[in-house]
Amino acid sequence: MDKQLIPNAFLPEKEGEDISEMEVLQYLTVKINQMLDENTDLLFSTLYRLDVDEEKIKLVLQQSQGSAIGAGLAKLVLDRQKQREATKRKYR
């Protein structure tokens, strides 16, 4: 997986190694769950800066409980980053 898709704040420390999409999702889930517990303002600010759709965020928050919220938000972040990369490639 292209490490440029994911903001550095969310990346696991695996210098020089390729990481799978599943590893990224697992790591994002843990990091997002930590942010939910410790600093929700920072989490939502980061989601805003990443331009994750607010309606999708609300849907995840309404339909999920516990650690499933982190997993749902992680999927949204990854999907958004993939979408941004596809747009960049399209208009190069």
C-alpha positions in Angstrom: 0.0 0.0 0.0 1.2 3.5 -0.9 2.2 5.1 2.4 1.4 8.6 0.9 -2.3 7.7 1.1 -2.3 7.9 4.9 -1.4 11.0 7.0 1.9 10.5 9.0 0.0 10.9 12.3 -1.9 7.7 11.5 1.0 5.6 10.0 2.5 2.7 11.9 6.3 2.9 12.4 7.5 0.3 9.8 10.4 2.1 8.2 11.1 0.8 4.7 8.5 -2.0 4.8 5.4 -2.2 2.8 2.2 -2.4 4.8 -1.0 -4.1 3.8 -4.3 -2.4 3.6 -5.5 -4.6 6.5 -2.5 -3.5 8.6 -3.3 0.1 7.9 -7.0 -0.4 8.8 -6.0 -2.2 12.1 -3.6 0.6 13.0 -6.0 3.4 12.1 -8.7 1.7 14.2 -6.4 1.6 17.2 -5.3 5.2 16.7 -8.8 6.5 16.2 -10.1 4.6 19.2 -7.3 6.2 21.3 -8.2 9.6 19.9 -11.9 9.0 20.7 -10.9 8.3 24.3 -8.3 10.9 24.8 -8.9 13.8 22.4 -12.1 13.8 20.3 -11.6 17.4 19.3 -8.3 16.5 17.6 -9.9 13.5 16.0 -12.8 15.5 14.5 -10.4 18.3 13.4 -8.2 15.7 11.6 -11.2 14.1 9.9 -12.3 17.6 8.8 -8.8 18.3 7.4 -8.8 15.0 5.6 -12.2 16.0 4.1 -14.0 12.9 5.3 -17.7 13.3 4.5 -19.5 14.6 7.6 -22.7 12.7 6.8 -20.7 9.4 6.6 -19.1 10.2 9.9 -22.5 10.8 11.5 -23.8 7.6 10.1 -20.9 5.6 11.6 -21.4 7.3 14.9 -25.1 6.5 14.9 -24.9 2.9 13.7 -21.8 1.7 15.6 -20.9 1.1 19.2 -17.6 0.7 21.1 -14.5 -0.1 19.0 -16.7 -0.5 15.9 -16.8 3.3 15.7 -13.1 3.4 15.4 -13.2 0.7 12.7 -15.9 2.5 10.8 -14.0 5.8 10.9 -10.8 4.1 9.9 -12.5 2.7 6.8 -13.8 6.2 6.0 -10.3 7.7 6.3 -8.8 5.0 4.1 -11.5 5.3 1.5 -11.2 9.1 1.4 -7.4 8.9 1.0 -7.8 6.4 -1.9 -10.3 8.7 -3.5 -7.9 11.6 -3.2 -5.1 9.6 -4.8 -7.3 8.5 -7.7 -8.3 12.1 -8.3 -4.7 13.2 -8.3 -3.8 10.5 -10.8 -6.7 11.4 -13.0 -5.7 15.1 -13.3 -2.0 14.8 -13.6 
